[in-house]
């Protein structure tokens, strides 16, 4: 941190104020929502990972979680629904020294944006994807989403969801992610430490954070207060580092695994392949040849 940044921090009431956009505060998150604390965790992780704030970009799609990008005082981009990942890849491959972070929700990333997630992991794009999973479409009325578990009540499932949900860690790992972890919004310290690892990782890293949504998820599922959801997480979450991602699904009223599940080193990234292709193309051009 340089002298100007230190003076700027000292001029604010809270040491993290400088990393928030003054004109966007107060936020619009519901009482009891965990997105405010998760935004703080993300900022703490960026700083602890020793990333230059001027060389960090935060990209989001549409949804409650997508609002986080607009509150953070980094280069931030609020993209169209489901398109945060391809936008982030464009930033990453054109500026390989920049750390690109995607912060969005389960609906945005795994419904309309699901195909982009699959292929970004397959290509090992050098980005970090943070998904706050609140098990429903929170911003648009509480509809069933791709992570809603069987028996979950939502506005479009008054008798309980009937569809099998995605297990996000299993999906990420099976598609080729080099780092996969899951935490809850209650476990602030471990979530921050895991995000630091993910941000320092070369390649496609993925962290799922189970968040509290008392307004559209909680009140329909006997968890109508943010505190009750966090207490539920405390009761049901079991720490299982290195667990087989095929066995970390979440079902109604059952225990579920949290921890770091995948951590792979030395796997070439999409950027590595593109830079290698660029060298081949330049060498071929010098020889007057064609690719």
Secondary structure as UniProt FT lines:
FT   HELIX           3..10
FT   TURN            15..16
FT   HELIX           17..19
FT   HELIX           22..24
FT   TURN            31..32
FT   HELIX           35..48
FT   TURN            49..50
FT   HELIX           53..55
FT   STRAND          56..60
FT   HELIX           65..67
FT   HELIX           68..71
FT   STRAND          75..78
FT   TURN            81..82
FT   HELIX           84..94
FT   TURN            96..97
FT   STRAND          99..105
FT   HELIX           106..107
FT   HELIX           108..112
FT   HELIX           114..123
FT   STRAND          128..133
FT   STRAND          136..137
FT   TURN            138..141
FT   STRAND          143..144
FT   TURN            146..147
FT   TURN            150..151
FT   TURN            155..156
FT   TURN            158..159
FT   HELIX           168..175
FT   STRAND          179..184
FT   TURN            185..186
FT   HELIX           188..199
FT   STRAND          205..210
FT   TURN            214..217
FT   HELIX           218..220
FT   TURN            221..222
FT   HELIX           226..236
FT   STRAND          237..239
FT   TURN            241..242
FT   HELIX           245..247
FT   TURN            252..253
FT   STRAND          256..263
FT   HELIX           270..286
FT   TURN            287..288
//
